[in-house]
Amino acid sequence: MKTNAEIGMVNPSTDELLTKVDSRYGMVVLAAKRTRQILEGDPVKSELARSTKNVTNAFEEIAEGKISYDLYKESI
């Protein structure tokens, strides 16, 4: 049984990511879409791509400003 749980710092931080997107929802949607692209074979654009986790690499790309998005408003 492990008694001392080690809590690691999440990089990039949520605060840092929220400077690049308009909301937490937008951040998650953008990261999810980018993760799917990476899984389909698109190369990682992050210069700090030090993770084997595609989701982490997607968040790194957001933090570095390598990917962005435009809001689409549907007209009725």
PDB file of N, CA, C and O in Angstrom:
ATOM      1  N   MET A   1       0.839  -1.184   0.000  1.00  0.00           N
ATOM      2  CA  MET A   1       0.000   0.000   0.000  1.00  0.00           C
ATOM      3  C   MET A   1       0.881   1.243   0.000  1.00  0.00           C
ATOM      4  O   MET A   1       1.813   1.362   0.795  1.00  0.00           O
ATOM      5  N   LYS A   2       0.573   2.151  -0.893  1.00  0.00           N
ATOM      6  CA  LYS A   2       1.344   3.374  -1.014  1.00  0.00           C
ATOM      7  C   LYS A   2       0.757   4.424  -0.075  1.00  0.00           C
ATOM      8  O   LYS A   2      -0.431   4.735  -0.155  1.00  0.00           O
ATOM      9  N   THR A   3       1.578   4.963   0.803  1.00  0.00           N
ATOM     10  CA  THR A   3       1.069   5.938   1.767  1.00  0.00           C
ATOM     11  C   THR A   3       1.370   7.366   1.384  1.00  0.00           C
ATOM     12  O   THR A   3       0.607   8.270   1.723  1.00  0.00           O
ATOM     13  N   ASN A   4       2.469   7.589   0.682  1.00  0.00           N
ATOM     14  CA  ASN A   4       2.836   8.940   0.287  1.00  0.00           C
ATOM     15  C   ASN A   4       2.499   9.146  -1.185  1.00  0.00           C
ATOM     16  O   ASN A   4       3.242   8.719  -2.069  1.00  0.00           O
ATOM     17  N   ALA A   5       1.395   9.791  -1.432  1.00  0.00           N
ATOM     18  CA  ALA A   5       0.994  10.061  -2.811  1.00  0.00           C
ATOM     19  C   ALA A   5       1.776  11.257  -3.321  1.00  0.00           C
ATOM     20  O   ALA A   5       1.841  12.303  -2.675  1.00  0.00           O
ATOM     21  N   GLU A   6       2.359  11.082  -4.475  1.00  0.00           N
ATOM     22  CA  GLU A   6       3.121  12.159  -5.069  1.00  0.00           C
ATOM     23  C   GLU A   6       2.231  12.913  -6.040  1.00  0.00           C
ATOM     24  O   GLU A   6       1.673  12.320  -6.963  1.00  0.00           O
ATOM     25  N   ILE A   7       2.098  14.195  -5.843  1.00  0.00           N
ATOM     26  CA  ILE A   7       1.264  15.021  -6.708  1.00  0.00           C
ATOM     27  C   ILE A   7       2.185  15.840  -7.592  1.00  0.00           C
ATOM     28  O   ILE A   7       2.943  16.682  -7.110  1.00  0.00           O
ATOM     29  N   GLY A   8       2.113  15.586  -8.893  1.00  0.00           N
ATOM     30  CA  GLY A   8       2.953  16.306  -9.832  1.00  0.00           C
ATOM     31  C   GLY A   8       2.261  17.556 -10.340  1.00  0.00           C
ATOM     32  O   GLY A   8       1.034  17.654 -10.328  1.00  0.00           O
ATOM     33  N   MET A   9       3.065  18.511 -10.787  1.00  0.00           N
ATOM     34  CA  MET A   9       2.515  19.728 -11.333  1.00  0.00           C
ATOM     35  C   MET A   9       2.108  19.474 -12.781  1.00  0.00           C
ATOM     36  O   MET A   9       2.829  18.814 -13.528  1.00  0.00           O
ATOM     37  N   VAL A  10       0.976  19.989 -13.164  1.00  0.00           N
ATOM     38  CA  VAL A  10       0.488  19.828 -14.535  1.00  0.00           C
ATOM     39  C   VAL A  10       1.093  20.931 -15.387  1.00  0.00           C
ATOM     40  O   VAL A  10       0.958  22.116 -15.083  1.00  0.00           O
ATOM     41  N   ASN A  11       1.755  20.529 -16.448  1.00  0.00           N
ATOM     42  CA  ASN A  11       2.340  21.490 -17.379  1.00  0.00           C
ATOM     43  C   ASN A  11       1.798  21.241 -18.764  1.00  0.00           C
ATOM     44  O   ASN A  11       1.811  20.093 -19.209  1.00  0.00           O
ATOM     45  N   PRO A  12       1.339  22.212 -19.450  1.00  0.00           N
ATOM     46  CA  PRO A  12       1.210  23.597 -19.023  1.00  0.00           C
ATOM     47  C   PRO A  12       0.027  23.763 -18.067  1.00  0.00           C
ATOM     48  O   PRO A  12      -0.902  22.956 -18.066  1.00  0.00           O
ATOM     49  N   SER A  13       0.077  24.799 -17.270  1.00  0.00           N
ATOM     50  CA  SER A  13      -0.971  25.009 -16.278  1.00  0.00           C
ATOM     51  C   SER A  13      -2.262  25.472 -16.948  1.00  0.00           C
ATOM     52  O   SER A  13      -2.247  26.018 -18.051  1.00  0.00           O
ATOM     53  N   THR A  14      -3.356  25.247 -16.271  1.00  0.00           N
ATOM     54  CA  THR A  14      -4.657  25.683 -16.788  1.00  0.00           C
ATOM     55  C   THR A  14      -4.688  27.189 -16.969  1.00  0.00           C
ATOM     56  O   THR A  14      -5.241  27.689 -17.948  1.00  0.00           O
ATOM     57  N   ASP A  15      -4.095  27.916 -16.029  1.00  0.00           N
ATOM     58  CA  ASP A  15      -4.062  29.379 -16.140  1.00  0.00           C
ATOM     59  C   ASP A  15      -3.327  29.823 -17.401  1.00  0.00           C
ATOM     60  O   ASP A  15      -3.760  30.752 -18.083  1.00  0.00           O
ATOM     61  N   GLU A  16      -2.221  29.161 -17.706  1.00  0.00           N
ATOM     62  CA  GLU A  16      -1.469  29.491 -18.910  1.00  0.00           C
ATOM     63  C   GLU A  16      -2.286  29.183 -20.165  1.00  0.00           C
ATOM     64  O   GLU A  16      -2.293  29.967 -21.114  1.00  0.00           O
ATOM     65  N   LEU A  17      -2.968  28.049 -20.164  1.00  0.00           N
ATOM     66  CA  LEU A  17      -3.777  27.664 -21.320  1.00  0.00           C
ATOM     67  C   LEU A  17      -4.953  28.616 -21.527  1.00  0.00           C
ATOM     68  O   LEU A  17      -5.322  28.903 -22.665  1.00  0.00           O
ATOM     69  N   LEU A  18      -5.540  29.103 -20.444  1.00  0.00           N
ATOM     70  CA  LEU A  18      -6.702  29.983 -20.566  1.00  0.00           C
ATOM     71  C   LEU A  18      -6.352  31.354 -21.132  1.00  0.00           C
ATOM     72  O   LEU A  18      -7.248  32.117 -21.492  1.00  0.00           O
ATOM     73  N   THR A  19      -5.058  31.680 -21.217  1.00  0.00           N
ATOM     74  CA  THR A  19      -4.674  32.921 -21.887  1.00  0.00           C
ATOM     75  C   THR A  19      -4.722  32.755 -23.408  1.00  0.00           C
ATOM     76  O   THR A  19      -4.705  33.743 -24.141  1.00  0.00           O
ATOM     77  N   LYS A  20      -4.780  31.507 -23.880  1.00  0.00           N
ATOM     78  CA  LYS A  20      -4.794  31.222 -25.320  1.00  0.00           C
ATOM     79  C   LYS A  20      -6.186  30.916 -25.857  1.00  0.00           C
ATOM     80  O   LYS A  20      -6.413  30.997 -27.065  1.00  0.00           O
ATOM     81  N   VAL A  21      -7.119  30.566 -24.978  1.00  0.00           N
ATOM     82  CA  VAL A  21      -8.481  30.223 -25.382  1.00  0.00           C
ATOM     83  C   VAL A  21      -9.473  31.024 -24.547  1.00  0.00           C
ATOM     84  O   VAL A  21      -9.099  31.631 -23.543  1.00  0.00           O
ATOM     85  N   ASP A  22     -10.733  31.024 -24.961  1.00  0.00           N
ATOM     86  CA  ASP A  22     -11.711  31.859 -24.274  1.00  0.00           C
ATOM     87  C   ASP A  22     -12.393  31.196 -23.081  1.00  0.00           C
ATOM     88  O   ASP A  22     -12.999  31.884 -22.259  1.00  0.00           O
ATOM     89  N   SER A  23     -12.304  29.875 -22.973  1.00  0.00           N
ATOM     90  CA  SER A  23     -12.971  29.196 -21.859  1.00  0.00           C
ATOM     91  C   SER A  23     -12.367  27.809 -21.659  1.00  0.00           C
ATOM     92  O   SER A  23     -11.643  27.304 -22.517  1.00  0.00           O
ATOM     93  N   ARG A  24     -12.672  27.214 -20.533  1.00  0.00           N
ATOM     94  CA  ARG A  24     -12.218  25.846 -20.272  1.00  0.00           C
ATOM     95  C   ARG A  24     -12.838  24.884 -21.277  1.00  0.00           C
ATOM     96  O   ARG A  24     -12.186  23.947 -21.737  1.00  0.00           O
ATOM     97  N   TYR A  25     -14.092  25.120 -21.612  1.00  0.00           N
ATOM     98  CA  TYR A  25     -14.769  24.272 -22.594  1.00  0.00           C
ATOM     99  C   TYR A  25     -14.043  24.333 -23.933  1.00  0.00           C
ATOM    100  O   TYR A  25     -13.777  23.302 -24.551  1.00  0.00           O
ATOM    101  N   GLY A  26     -13.724  25.544 -24.376  1.00  0.00           N
ATOM    102  CA  GLY A  26     -13.008  25.708 -25.635  1.00  0.00           C
ATOM    103  C   GLY A  26     -11.651  25.042 -25.610  1.00  0.00           C
ATOM    104  O   GLY A  26     -11.216  24.463 -26.605  1.00  0.00           O
ATOM    105  N   MET A  27     -10.982  25.123 -24.468  1.00  0.00           N
ATOM    106  CA  MET A  27      -9.670  24.493 -24.311  1.00  0.00           C
ATOM    107  C   MET A  27      -9.772  22.980 -24.471  1.00  0.00           C
ATOM    108  O   MET A  27      -8.955  22.365 -25.156  1.00  0.00           O
ATOM    109  N   VAL A  28     -10.772  22.389 -23.840  1.00  0.00           N
ATOM    110  CA  VAL A  28     -10.938  20.934 -23.894  1.00  0.00           C
ATOM    111  C   VAL A  28     -11.324  20.484 -25.300  1.00  0.00           C
ATOM    112  O   VAL A  28     -10.803  19.483 -25.793  1.00  0.00           O
ATOM    113  N   VAL A  29     -12.225  21.206 -25.945  1.00  0.00           N
ATOM    114  CA  VAL A  29     -12.646  20.844 -27.301  1.00  0.00           C
ATOM    115  C   VAL A  29     -11.464  20.952 -28.266  1.00  0.00           C
ATOM    116  O   VAL A  29     -11.256  20.069 -29.097  1.00  0.00           O
ATOM    117  N   LEU A  30     -10.692  22.035 -28.153  1.00  0.00           N
ATOM    118  CA  LEU A  30      -9.536  22.225 -29.023  1.00  0.00           C
ATOM    119  C   LEU A  30      -8.500  21.121 -28.807  1.00  0.00           C
ATOM    120  O   LEU A  30      -7.961  20.573 -29.768  1.00  0.00           O
ATOM    121  N   ALA A  31      -8.229  20.803 -27.556  1.00  0.00           N
ATOM    122  CA  ALA A  31      -7.256  19.736 -27.254  1.00  0.00           C
ATOM    123  C   ALA A  31      -7.751  18.383 -27.751  1.00  0.00           C
ATOM    124  O   ALA A  31      -6.962  17.587 -28.262  1.00  0.00           O
ATOM    125  N   ALA A  32      -9.037  18.114 -27.610  1.00  0.00           N
ATOM    126  CA  ALA A  32      -9.588  16.834 -28.061  1.00  0.00           C
ATOM    127  C   ALA A  32      -9.484  16.699 -29.581  1.00  0.00           C
ATOM    128  O   ALA A  32      -9.102  15.645 -30.089  1.00  0.00           O
ATOM    129  N   LYS A  33      -9.822  17.766 -30.300  1.00  0.00           N
ATOM    130  CA  LYS A  33      -9.737  17.720 -31.760  1.00  0.00           C
ATOM    131  C   LYS A  33      -8.295  17.563 -32.225  1.00  0.00           C
ATOM    132  O   LYS A  33      -8.010  16.805 -33.153  1.00  0.00           O
ATOM    133  N   ARG A  34      -7.392  18.285 -31.574  1.00  0.00           N
ATOM    134  CA  ARG A  34      -5.975  18.188 -31.947  1.00  0.00           C
ATOM    135  C   ARG A  34      -5.419  16.806 -31.620  1.00  0.00           C
ATOM    136  O   ARG A  34      -4.620  16.262 -32.382  1.00  0.00           O
ATOM    137  N   THR A  35      -5.834  16.239 -30.498  1.00  0.00           N
ATOM    138  CA  THR A  35      -5.395  14.895 -30.127  1.00  0.00           C
ATOM    139  C   THR A  35      -5.816  13.887 -31.178  1.00  0.00           C
ATOM    140  O   THR A  35      -5.036  13.004 -31.536  1.00  0.00           O
ATOM    141  N   ARG A  36      -7.049  14.006 -31.682  1.00  0.00           N
ATOM    142  CA  ARG A  36      -7.507  13.102 -32.745  1.00  0.00           C
ATOM    143  C   ARG A  36      -6.648  13.246 -33.994  1.00  0.00           C
ATOM    144  O   ARG A  36      -6.322  12.252 -34.643  1.00  0.00           O
ATOM    145  N   GLN A  37      -6.281  14.472 -34.331  1.00  0.00           N
ATOM    146  CA  GLN A  37      -5.431  14.690 -35.501  1.00  0.00           C
ATOM    147  C   GLN A  37      -4.068  14.022 -35.316  1.00  0.00           C
ATOM    148  O   GLN A  37      -3.541  13.406 -36.242  1.00  0.00           O
ATOM    149  N   ILE A  38      -3.506  14.148 -34.117  1.00  0.00           N
ATOM    150  CA  ILE A  38      -2.209  13.518 -33.837  1.00  0.00           C
ATOM    151  C   ILE A  38      -2.337  12.005 -33.918  1.00  0.00           C
ATOM    152  O   ILE A  38      -1.459  11.338 -34.464  1.00  0.00           O
ATOM    153  N   LEU A  39      -3.417  11.459 -33.380  1.00  0.00           N
ATOM    154  CA  LEU A  39      -3.640  10.013 -33.438  1.00  0.00           C
ATOM    155  C   LEU A  39      -3.767   9.517 -34.875  1.00  0.00           C
ATOM    156  O   LEU A  39      -3.399   8.382 -35.176  1.00  0.00           O
ATOM    157  N   GLU A  40      -4.290  10.367 -35.765  1.00  0.00           N
ATOM    158  CA  GLU A  40      -4.450  10.002 -37.170  1.00  0.00           C
ATOM    159  C   GLU A  40      -3.160  10.185 -37.964  1.00  0.00           C
ATOM    160  O   GLU A  40      -3.132   9.920 -39.165  1.00  0.00           O
ATOM    161  N   GLY A  41      -2.084  10.639 -37.301  1.00  0.00           N
ATOM    162  CA  GLY A  41      -0.795  10.724 -37.964  1.00  0.00           C
ATOM    163  C   GLY A  41      -0.232  12.110 -38.199  1.00  0.00           C
ATOM    164  O   GLY A  41       0.880  12.237 -38.712  1.00  0.00           O
ATOM    165  N   ASP A  42      -0.964  13.156 -37.839  1.00  0.00           N
ATOM    166  CA  ASP A  42      -0.448  14.510 -37.999  1.00  0.00           C
ATOM    167  C   ASP A  42       0.733  14.707 -37.049  1.00  0.00           C
ATOM    168  O   ASP A  42       0.624  14.359 -35.873  1.00  0.00           O
ATOM    169  N   PRO A  43       1.854  15.253 -37.517  1.00  0.00           N
ATOM    170  CA  PRO A  43       3.014  15.411 -36.635  1.00  0.00           C
ATOM    171  C   PRO A  43       2.765  16.456 -35.537  1.00  0.00           C
ATOM    172  O   PRO A  43       2.007  17.408 -35.721  1.00  0.00           O
ATOM    173  N   VAL A  44       3.416  16.251 -34.411  1.00  0.00           N
ATOM    174  CA  VAL A  44       3.313  17.177 -33.281  1.00  0.00           C
ATOM    175  C   VAL A  44       4.084  18.441 -33.619  1.00  0.00           C
ATOM    176  O   VAL A  44       5.227  18.373 -34.071  1.00  0.00           O
ATOM    177  N   LYS A  45       3.459  19.599 -33.401  1.00  0.00           N
ATOM    178  CA  LYS A  45       4.059  20.887 -33.741  1.00  0.00           C
ATOM    179  C   LYS A  45       4.819  21.508 -32.579  1.00  0.00           C
ATOM    180  O   LYS A  45       5.543  22.486 -32.765  1.00  0.00           O
ATOM    181  N   SER A  46       4.664  20.960 -31.403  1.00  0.00           N
ATOM    182  CA  SER A  46       5.277  21.525 -30.209  1.00  0.00           C
ATOM    183  C   SER A  46       6.784  21.336 -30.208  1.00  0.00           C
ATOM    184  O   SER A  46       7.287  20.258 -30.526  1.00  0.00           O
ATOM    185  N   GLU A  47       7.502  22.397 -29.846  1.00  0.00           N
ATOM    186  CA  GLU A  47       8.946  22.306 -29.707  1.00  0.00           C
ATOM    187  C   GLU A  47       9.306  21.615 -28.392  1.00  0.00           C
ATOM    188  O   GLU A  47      10.428  21.136 -28.225  1.00  0.00           O
ATOM    189  N   LEU A  48       8.362  21.567 -27.470  1.00  0.00           N
ATOM    190  CA  LEU A  48       8.588  20.952 -26.162  1.00  0.00           C
ATOM    191  C   LEU A  48       7.975  19.561 -26.077  1.00  0.00           C
ATOM    192  O   LEU A  48       7.749  19.055 -24.978  1.00  0.00           O
ATOM    193  N   ALA A  49       7.707  18.941 -27.207  1.00  0.00           N
ATOM    194  CA  ALA A  49       7.031  17.642 -27.233  1.00  0.00           C
ATOM    195  C   ALA A  49       7.885  16.588 -26.540  1.00  0.00           C
ATOM    196  O   ALA A  49       8.617  15.832 -27.178  1.00  0.00           O
ATOM    197  N   ARG A  50       7.771  16.561 -25.236  1.00  0.00           N
ATOM    198  CA  ARG A  50       8.581  15.629 -24.455  1.00  0.00           C
ATOM    199  C   ARG A  50       7.739  14.510 -23.878  1.00  0.00           C
ATOM    200  O   ARG A  50       8.236  13.680 -23.117  1.00  0.00           O
ATOM    201  N   SER A  51       6.473  14.484 -24.234  1.00  0.00           N
ATOM    202  CA  SER A  51       5.571  13.487 -23.686  1.00  0.00           C
ATOM    203  C   SER A  51       5.208  12.443 -24.730  1.00  0.00           C
ATOM    204  O   SER A  51       5.195  12.717 -25.930  1.00  0.00           O
ATOM    205  N   THR A  52       4.917  11.258 -24.254  1.00  0.00           N
ATOM    206  CA  THR A  52       4.413  10.212 -25.137  1.00  0.00           C
ATOM    207  C   THR A  52       2.890  10.250 -25.186  1.00  0.00           C
ATOM    208  O   THR A  52       2.269   9.485 -25.923  1.00  0.00           O
ATOM    209  N   LYS A  53       2.295  11.135 -24.407  1.00  0.00           N
ATOM    210  CA  LYS A  53       0.838  11.265 -24.358  1.00  0.00           C
ATOM    211  C   LYS A  53       0.384  12.324 -25.363  1.00  0.00           C
ATOM    212  O   LYS A  53       0.833  13.470 -25.322  1.00  0.00           O
ATOM    213  N   ASN A  54      -0.499  11.927 -26.253  1.00  0.00           N
ATOM    214  CA  ASN A  54      -0.970  12.845 -27.292  1.00  0.00           C
ATOM    215  C   ASN A  54      -1.761  14.014 -26.722  1.00  0.00           C
ATOM    216  O   ASN A  54      -1.685  15.124 -27.250  1.00  0.00           O
ATOM    217  N   VAL A  55      -2.511  13.788 -25.664  1.00  0.00           N
ATOM    218  CA  VAL A  55      -3.293  14.874 -25.057  1.00  0.00           C
ATOM    219  C   VAL A  55      -2.350  15.927 -24.483  1.00  0.00           C
ATOM    220  O   VAL A  55      -2.582  17.125 -24.650  1.00  0.00           O
ATOM    221  N   THR A  56      -1.298  15.492 -23.815  1.00  0.00           N
ATOM    222  CA  THR A  56      -0.325  16.429 -23.262  1.00  0.00           C
ATOM    223  C   THR A  56       0.345  17.223 -24.376  1.00  0.00           C
ATOM    224  O   THR A  56       0.555  18.428 -24.239  1.00  0.00           O
ATOM    225  N   ASN A  57       0.678  16.564 -25.465  1.00  0.00           N
ATOM    226  CA  ASN A  57       1.278  17.265 -26.600  1.00  0.00           C
ATOM    227  C   ASN A  57       0.313  18.292 -27.189  1.00  0.00           C
ATOM    228  O   ASN A  57       0.737  19.372 -27.600  1.00  0.00           O
ATOM    229  N   ALA A  58      -0.966  17.970 -27.233  1.00  0.00           N
ATOM    230  CA  ALA A  58      -1.963  18.917 -27.729  1.00  0.00           C
ATOM    231  C   ALA A  58      -2.026  20.145 -26.826  1.00  0.00           C
ATOM    232  O   ALA A  58      -2.091  21.273 -27.315  1.00  0.00           O
ATOM    233  N   PHE A  59      -2.007  19.932 -25.513  1.00  0.00           N
ATOM    234  CA  PHE A  59      -2.013  21.067 -24.578  1.00  0.00           C
ATOM    235  C   PHE A  59      -0.739  21.899 -24.715  1.00  0.00           C
ATOM    236  O   PHE A  59      -0.794  23.124 -24.608  1.00  0.00           O
ATOM    237  N   GLU A  60       0.402  21.258 -24.950  1.00  0.00           N
ATOM    238  CA  GLU A  60       1.657  21.990 -25.163  1.00  0.00           C
ATOM    239  C   GLU A  60       1.545  22.870 -26.406  1.00  0.00           C
ATOM    240  O   GLU A  60       2.000  24.014 -26.405  1.00  0.00           O
ATOM    241  N   GLU A  61       0.940  22.337 -27.462  1.00  0.00           N
ATOM    242  CA  GLU A  61       0.770  23.116 -28.688  1.00  0.00           C
ATOM    243  C   GLU A  61      -0.116  24.329 -28.448  1.00  0.00           C
ATOM    244  O   GLU A  61       0.155  25.407 -28.976  1.00  0.00           O
ATOM    245  N   ILE A  62      -1.162  24.166 -27.662  1.00  0.00           N
ATOM    246  CA  ILE A  62      -2.038  25.293 -27.335  1.00  0.00           C
ATOM    247  C   ILE A  62      -1.251  26.348 -26.573  1.00  0.00           C
ATOM    248  O   ILE A  62      -1.332  27.534 -26.892  1.00  0.00           O
ATOM    249  N   ALA A  63      -0.491  25.927 -25.568  1.00  0.00           N
ATOM    250  CA  ALA A  63       0.274  26.853 -24.738  1.00  0.00           C
ATOM    251  C   ALA A  63       1.313  27.619 -25.551  1.00  0.00           C
ATOM    252  O   ALA A  63       1.564  28.796 -25.289  1.00  0.00           O
ATOM    253  N   GLU A  64       1.916  26.956 -26.536  1.00  0.00           N
ATOM    254  CA  GLU A  64       2.931  27.588 -27.373  1.00  0.00           C
ATOM    255  C   GLU A  64       2.323  28.444 -28.478  1.00  0.00           C
ATOM    256  O   GLU A  64       3.046  29.150 -29.182  1.00  0.00           O
ATOM    257  N   GLY A  65       1.008  28.388 -28.636  1.00  0.00           N
ATOM    258  CA  GLY A  65       0.360  29.160 -29.692  1.00  0.00           C
ATOM    259  C   GLY A  65       0.516  28.541 -31.067  1.00  0.00           C
ATOM    260  O   GLY A  65       0.342  29.222 -32.078  1.00  0.00           O
ATOM    261  N   LYS A  66       0.842  27.254 -31.116  1.00  0.00           N
ATOM    262  CA  LYS A  66       1.034  26.562 -32.393  1.00  0.00           C
ATOM    263  C   LYS A  66      -0.289  26.232 -33.070  1.00  0.00           C
ATOM    264  O   LYS A  66      -0.341  26.071 -34.289  1.00  0.00           O
ATOM    265  N   ILE A  67      -1.361  26.129 -32.283  1.00  0.00           N
ATOM    266  CA  ILE A  67      -2.685  25.885 -32.851  1.00  0.00           C
ATOM    267  C   ILE A  67      -3.655  26.888 -32.258  1.00  0.00           C
ATOM    268  O   ILE A  67      -3.471  27.362 -31.137  1.00  0.00           O
ATOM    269  N   SER A  68      -4.674  27.202 -33.010  1.00  0.00           N
ATOM    270  CA  SER A  68      -5.700  28.131 -32.552  1.00  0.00           C
ATOM    271  C   SER A  68      -7.022  27.720 -33.198  1.00  0.00           C
ATOM    272  O   SER A  68      -7.092  26.734 -33.932  1.00  0.00           O
ATOM    273  N   TYR A  69      -8.040  28.477 -32.917  1.00  0.00           N
ATOM    274  CA  TYR A  69      -9.348  28.169 -33.475  1.00  0.00           C
ATOM    275  C   TYR A  69     -10.133  29.444 -33.686  1.00  0.00           C
ATOM    276  O   TYR A  69      -9.825  30.486 -33.108  1.00  0.00           O
ATOM    277  N   ASP A  70     -11.148  29.346 -34.517  1.00  0.00           N
ATOM    278  CA  ASP A  70     -12.076  30.444 -34.758  1.00  0.00           C
ATOM    279  C   ASP A  70     -13.449  29.995 -34.298  1.00  0.00           C
ATOM    280  O   ASP A  70     -13.844  28.849 -34.516  1.00  0.00           O
ATOM    281  N   LEU A  71     -14.168  30.897 -33.665  1.00  0.00           N
ATOM    282  CA  LEU A  71     -15.536  30.587 -33.240  1.00  0.00           C
ATOM    283  C   LEU A  71     -16.451  30.661 -34.446  1.00  0.00           C
ATOM    284  O   LEU A  71     -16.391  31.607 -35.231  1.00  0.00           O
ATOM    285  N   TYR A  72     -17.287  29.666 -34.583  1.00  0.00           N
ATOM    286  CA  TYR A  72     -18.242  29.614 -35.673  1.00  0.00           C
ATOM    287  C   TYR A  72     -19.630  29.840 -35.100  1.00  0.00           C
ATOM    288  O   TYR A  72     -20.077  29.093 -34.230  1.00  0.00           O
ATOM    289  N   LYS A  73     -20.309  30.866 -35.582  1.00  0.00           N
ATOM    290  CA  LYS A  73     -21.672  31.131 -35.136  1.00  0.00           C
ATOM    291  C   LYS A  73     -22.616  30.824 -36.270  1.00  0.00           C
ATOM    292  O   LYS A  73     -22.537  31.406 -37.352  1.00  0.00           O
ATOM    293  N   GLU A  74     -23.498  29.906 -36.003  1.00  0.00           N
ATOM    294  CA  GLU A  74     -24.457  29.497 -37.015  1.00  0.00           C
ATOM    295  C   GLU A  74     -25.564  30.537 -37.117  1.00  0.00           C
ATOM    296  O   GLU A  74     -26.136  30.943 -36.106  1.00  0.00           O
ATOM    297  N   SER A  75     -25.863  30.965 -38.338  1.00  0.00           N
ATOM    298  CA  SER A  75     -26.952  31.917 -38.518  1.00  0.00           C
ATOM    299  C   SER A  75     -28.249  31.144 -38.753  1.00  0.00           C
ATOM    300  O   SER A  75     -28.264  30.082 -39.374  1.00  0.00           O
ATOM    301  N   ILE A  76     -29.301  31.699 -38.251  1.00  0.00           N
ATOM    302  CA  ILE A  76     -30.605  31.014 -38.350  1.00  0.00           C
ATOM    303  C   ILE A  76     -31.357  31.502 -39.552  1.00  0.00           C
ATOM    304  O   ILE A  76     -32.473  31.048 -39.808  1.00  0.00           O
TER     305      ILE A  76
END
